[in-house]
Amino acid sequence: MELFGVPIQTLYLYVLVISGSLIILYLFFGDMVEGLSEAAGFLNPVLVLAFFTFLSAIGYLLEILTGMNSVLILIIAAIASVILDILLNVFVLIPLANTEESLVYTEESLKGRIASVIIPIPVNGFGEILIESYSGRISKPAASFDNKGIGEGQKVLVIDVKDGVLYVVPRNEY
């Protein structure tokens, strides 16, 4: 069968190469078009591109390996592509969207944490502290909550956070 003067196998192969290339480009530049996928609602670009990739790959293979009618092959490939797309969405994309990054923290969550001073905090000045946890280390700029100097290596308690600066008191004061 020919479509637009091109054999259907060639057309399947063109769609496969183009959709596969677009998936790879979306992998690299997907963050730039993130707003488009949210505005389109349920039409996730990954699912649309995956549908065309599955459709063209299955259609191409069935055209080459079987002697079935091309319309029947297109229907079988479309049904199989919808099923594969649903499986991809349910078992891969939805769980990935619902995962949380364990290393993410908010500055408000740092209140009440114990830290070590790695750069001394002078009177009315700024230094740096290191907060250690199971997920890693965080170093942040710090200032003394009550405008007293705090020496290097001393343990401190984070009292407040303002404009990215943690306000601390020496640990022995609380």
DRENTOR-884603 format. One record per residue (C-alpha): residue in three letters; residue number from 1; x, y, z. Coordinates in nm, 4 decimals, padded with zeros to 6 digits, always signed. Each point is the difference from the previous one (the first is absolute). Last residue first. Layout:
<rs>
+------+-----+----------+----------+----------+
| rest |  nr |        x |        y |        z |
+------+-----+----------+----------+----------+
|  ALA | NUM |        X |        Y |        Z |
...
+------+-----+----------+----------+----------+
</rs>
This chain:
<rs>
+------+-----+----------+----------+----------+
| rest |  nr |        x |        y |        z |
+------+-----+----------+----------+----------+
|  TYR | 174 | +01.9551 | +02.7391 | +07.5373 |
|  GLU | 173 | +00.3320 | +00.1782 | +00.0492 |
|  ASN | 172 | +00.2328 | -00.3051 | -00.0299 |
|  ARG | 171 | -00.0839 | -00.0378 | -00.3692 |
|  PRO | 170 | +00.1323 | +00.3435 | -00.0974 |
|  VAL | 169 | -00.2778 | +00.2046 | -00.1603 |
|  VAL | 168 | -00.0884 | +00.0107 | -00.3691 |
|  TYR | 167 | -00.1605 | +00.2190 | -00.2649 |
|  LEU | 166 | +00.0012 | -00.1731 | -00.3385 |
|  VAL | 165 | +00.0380 | +00.2320 | -00.2985 |
|  GLY | 164 | -00.2002 | -00.0721 | -00.3176 |
|  ASP | 163 | -00.2034 | +00.3208 | +00.0230 |
|  LYS | 162 | -00.0997 | -00.0651 | +00.3619 |
|  VAL | 161 | +00.0174 | -00.3359 | +00.1798 |
|  ASP | 160 | -00.0414 | -00.0359 | +00.3775 |
|  ILE | 159 | +00.1259 | -00.1920 | +00.3038 |
|  VAL | 158 | +00.2616 | -00.2416 | -00.1363 |
|  LEU | 157 | +00.1872 | -00.1540 | +00.2944 |
|  VAL | 156 | +00.3790 | +00.0177 | +00.0090 |
|  LYS | 155 | +00.2949 | -00.2343 | +00.0621 |
|  GLN | 154 | +00.3411 | +00.1706 | +00.0093 |
|  GLY | 153 | +00.2632 | -00.1033 | -00.2535 |
|  GLU | 152 | +00.0901 | +00.3600 | -00.0890 |
|  GLY | 151 | -00.0870 | +00.2614 | +00.2574 |
|  ILE | 150 | -00.3270 | +00.1861 | +00.0589 |
|  GLY | 149 | -00.0035 | +00.3791 | +00.0453 |
|  LYS | 148 | -00.3076 | +00.1503 | +00.1576 |
|  ASN | 147 | -00.2745 | +00.1883 | -00.1856 |
|  ASP | 146 | -00.2961 | -00.1758 | +00.1740 |
|  PHE | 145 | -00.1059 | -00.2193 | -00.2941 |
|  SER | 144 | +00.3580 | -00.0354 | -00.1238 |
|  ALA | 143 | +00.0244 | -00.0089 | -00.3759 |
|  ALA | 142 | +00.0141 | -00.2904 | -00.2416 |
|  PRO | 141 | +00.0722 | -00.0788 | -00.3628 |
|  LYS | 140 | -00.0927 | -00.3572 | -00.0925 |
|  SER | 139 | +00.1790 | -00.3311 | -00.0380 |
|  ILE | 138 | -00.2150 | -00.3083 | -00.0444 |
|  ARG | 137 | +00.1309 | -00.3522 | +00.0419 |
|  GLY | 136 | -00.1561 | -00.3258 | -00.1131 |
|  SER | 135 | -00.3142 | -00.2124 | +00.0143 |
|  TYR | 134 | +00.0622 | -00.1381 | +00.3474 |
|  SER | 133 | +00.0540 | +00.3490 | +00.1406 |
|  GLU | 132 | +00.2783 | +00.2522 | +00.0516 |
|  ILE | 131 | -00.0497 | +00.3761 | +00.0246 |
|  LEU | 130 | +00.3126 | +00.2048 | -00.0674 |
|  ILE | 129 | +00.0171 | +00.3653 | +00.1041 |
|  GLU | 128 | +00.1438 | +00.3103 | -00.1629 |
|  GLY | 127 | +00.0888 | +00.3451 | +00.1263 |
|  PHE | 126 | -00.1690 | +00.3370 | -00.0070 |
|  GLY | 125 | +00.0431 | +00.3166 | +00.2014 |
|  ASN | 124 | -00.1405 | +00.2033 | +00.2898 |
|  VAL | 123 | +00.2544 | -00.1628 | +00.2353 |
|  PRO | 122 | +00.2036 | -00.2493 | -00.2020 |
|  ILE | 121 | -00.1218 | -00.3461 | -00.1129 |
|  PRO | 120 | +00.2947 | -00.2337 | -00.0467 |
|  ILE | 119 | +00.0058 | -00.2022 | -00.3247 |
|  ILE | 118 | -00.0755 | -00.3719 | +00.0480 |
|  VAL | 117 | -00.2499 | +00.0381 | +00.2859 |
|  SER | 116 | -00.1616 | -00.3355 | +00.0715 |
|  ALA | 115 | -00.3751 | -00.0572 | -00.0207 |
|  ILE | 114 | -00.2966 | -00.1099 | +00.2118 |
|  ARG | 113 | -00.3432 | +00.0346 | -00.1585 |
|  GLY | 112 | -00.2877 | +00.1929 | +00.1600 |
|  LYS | 111 | -00.0849 | +00.1925 | -00.3147 |
|  LEU | 110 | +00.1371 | -00.1753 | -00.3109 |
|  SER | 109 | -00.3501 | -00.0950 | -00.1202 |
|  GLU | 108 | -00.0738 | +00.3692 | -00.0640 |
|  GLU | 107 | +00.2879 | +00.0090 | -00.2488 |
|  THR | 106 | -00.1723 | -00.2687 | -00.1995 |
|  TYR | 105 | +00.1607 | -00.3312 | -00.0729 |
|  VAL | 104 | +00.0379 | -00.2249 | -00.3021 |
|  LEU | 103 | +00.2281 | -00.2991 | +00.0374 |
|  SER | 102 | -00.2821 | -00.2553 | +00.0157 |
|  GLU | 101 | -00.1400 | +00.1011 | -00.3351 |
|  GLU | 100 | -00.3641 | -00.0908 | -00.0061 |
|  THR |  99 | -00.1574 | -00.2470 | -00.2358 |
|  ASN |  98 | -00.3487 | +00.0593 | -00.1351 |
|  ALA |  97 | +00.1028 | +00.0962 | -00.3533 |
|  LEU |  96 | +00.2226 | -00.3068 | -00.0292 |
|  PRO |  95 | -00.2838 | -00.2273 | +00.1152 |
|  ILE |  94 | -00.2334 | +00.1582 | -00.2616 |
|  LEU |  93 | +00.2548 | -00.0266 | -00.2832 |
|  VAL |  92 | +00.1158 | -00.3599 | +00.0416 |
|  PHE |  91 | -00.2677 | -00.2577 | +00.0866 |
|  VAL |  90 | -00.3216 | +00.1823 | -00.0857 |
|  ASN |  89 | +00.1258 | +00.2150 | -00.2875 |
|  LEU |  88 | +00.2127 | -00.2659 | -00.1664 |
|  LEU |  87 | -00.2780 | -00.2571 | +00.0418 |
|  ILE |  86 | -00.2521 | +00.2398 | -00.1563 |
|  ASP |  85 | +00.2390 | +00.0703 | -00.2887 |
|  LEU |  84 | +00.0573 | -00.3731 | -00.0538 |
|  ILE |  83 | -00.3764 | -00.0604 | -00.0176 |
|  VAL |  82 | -00.0526 | +00.2959 | -00.2355 |
|  SER |  81 | +00.2872 | -00.1212 | -00.2175 |
|  ALA |  80 | -00.1407 | -00.3549 | -00.0181 |
|  ILE |  79 | -00.3368 | +00.1376 | -00.1144 |
|  ALA |  78 | +00.1646 | +00.2282 | -00.2583 |
|  ALA |  77 | +00.2275 | -00.2789 | -00.1303 |
|  ILE |  76 | -00.2935 | -00.2385 | -00.0374 |
|  ILE |  75 | -00.2035 | +00.2647 | -00.1868 |
|  LEU |  74 | +00.2943 | +00.0937 | -00.2250 |
|  ILE |  73 | +00.0698 | -00.3681 | -00.0739 |
|  LEU |  72 | -00.3661 | -00.0536 | -00.0916 |
|  VAL |  71 | +00.0197 | +00.2969 | -00.2398 |
|  SER |  70 | +00.3228 | -00.1379 | -00.1495 |
|  ASN |  69 | -00.1548 | -00.3407 | -00.0737 |
|  MET |  68 | +00.1992 | -00.2864 | +00.1469 |
|  GLY |  67 | +00.3044 | -00.1563 | -00.1667 |
|  THR |  66 | +00.2116 | -00.0049 | +00.3108 |
|  LEU |  65 | +00.3613 | +00.0748 | +00.0935 |
|  ILE |  64 | +00.0713 | +00.3292 | -00.1821 |
|  GLU |  63 | -00.3410 | +00.1618 | +00.0426 |
|  LEU |  62 | -00.0301 | -00.1300 | +00.3580 |
|  LEU |  61 | +00.3426 | +00.1395 | +00.0905 |
|  TYR |  60 | -00.0726 | +00.3400 | -00.1533 |
|  GLY |  59 | -00.3397 | +00.0264 | +00.1660 |
|  ILE |  58 | +00.1416 | -00.0974 | +00.3403 |
|  ALA |  57 | +00.2802 | +00.2564 | -00.0284 |
|  SER |  56 | -00.2274 | +00.2714 | -00.1434 |
|  LEU |  55 | -00.2676 | -00.0388 | +00.2639 |
|  PHE |  54 | +00.2461 | -00.0314 | +00.2896 |
|  THR |  53 | +00.1871 | +00.3149 | -00.1056 |
|  PHE |  52 | -00.3233 | +00.1869 | -00.0694 |
|  PHE |  51 | -00.1367 | -00.0914 | +00.3434 |
|  ALA |  50 | +00.3334 | +00.0836 | +00.1688 |
|  LEU |  49 | -00.0100 | +00.3472 | -00.1546 |
|  VAL |  48 | -00.3517 | +00.0589 | +00.1307 |
|  LEU |  47 | +00.0815 | -00.1460 | +00.3415 |
|  VAL |  46 | +00.3166 | +00.2061 | +00.0408 |
|  PRO |  45 | -00.1813 | +00.3146 | -00.1136 |
|  ASN |  44 | -00.2591 | -00.0457 | +00.2796 |
|  LEU |  43 | -00.3452 | +00.0631 | -00.1373 |
|  PHE |  42 | -00.2032 | -00.0234 | +00.3225 |
|  GLY |  41 | -00.0116 | +00.3742 | +00.0543 |
|  ALA |  40 | +00.1403 | +00.1929 | -00.2965 |
|  ALA |  39 | +00.1018 | +00.2905 | +00.2242 |
|  GLU |  38 | +00.2176 | -00.2234 | +00.2196 |
|  SER |  37 | +00.1755 | -00.1517 | -00.3023 |
|  LEU |  36 | +00.0615 | +00.3439 | -00.1480 |
|  GLY |  35 | +00.1445 | +00.1332 | +00.3252 |
|  GLU |  34 | +00.2727 | -00.2646 | +00.0028 |
|  VAL |  33 | +00.1250 | +00.1091 | -00.3441 |
|  MET |  32 | +00.3419 | +00.1212 | +00.1182 |
|  ASP |  31 | +00.0308 | -00.2841 | +00.2502 |
|  GLY |  30 | -00.0291 | -00.2497 | -00.2823 |
|  PHE |  29 | +00.3234 | +00.1103 | -00.1702 |
|  PHE |  28 | +00.2208 | -00.3065 | +00.0425 |
|  LEU |  27 | -00.2641 | -00.2725 | +00.0295 |
|  TYR |  26 | -00.2217 | +00.1881 | -00.2432 |
|  LEU |  25 | +00.2810 | -00.0189 | -00.2573 |
|  ILE |  24 | +00.0245 | -00.3773 | +00.0548 |
|  ILE |  23 | -00.3771 | -00.0357 | -00.0322 |
|  LEU |  22 | +00.0063 | +00.2140 | -00.3153 |
|  SER |  21 | +00.2624 | -00.2275 | -00.1546 |
|  GLY |  20 | -00.2104 | -00.3085 | +00.0723 |
|  SER |  19 | -00.3049 | +00.1736 | -00.1477 |
|  ILE |  18 | +00.1902 | +00.0903 | -00.3193 |
|  VAL |  17 | +00.1685 | -00.3383 | -00.0418 |
|  LEU |  16 | -00.3196 | -00.1967 | +00.0622 |
|  VAL |  15 | -00.2101 | +00.2306 | -00.2206 |
|  TYR |  14 | +00.2469 | -00.0442 | -00.2861 |
|  LEU |  13 | +00.0065 | -00.3797 | +00.0488 |
|  TYR |  12 | -00.3793 | -00.0228 | -00.0035 |
|  LEU |  11 | -00.0041 | +00.2050 | -00.3222 |
|  THR |  10 | +00.2613 | -00.2258 | -00.1537 |
|  GLN |   9 | -00.2061 | -00.3069 | +00.0851 |
|  ILE |   8 | -00.3108 | +00.1698 | -00.1439 |
|  PRO |   7 | +00.1662 | +00.0393 | -00.3400 |
|  VAL |   6 | +00.0073 | +00.3658 | -00.1089 |
|  GLY |   5 | -00.2238 | +00.1505 | -00.2699 |
|  PHE |   4 | -00.2031 | +00.1913 | +00.2584 |
|  LEU |   3 | -00.0877 | -00.3372 | +00.1581 |
|  GLU |   2 | +00.0957 | -00.3229 | -00.1698 |
|  MET |   1 | -00.1144 | -00.3500 | +00.0780 |
+------+-----+----------+----------+----------+
</rs>
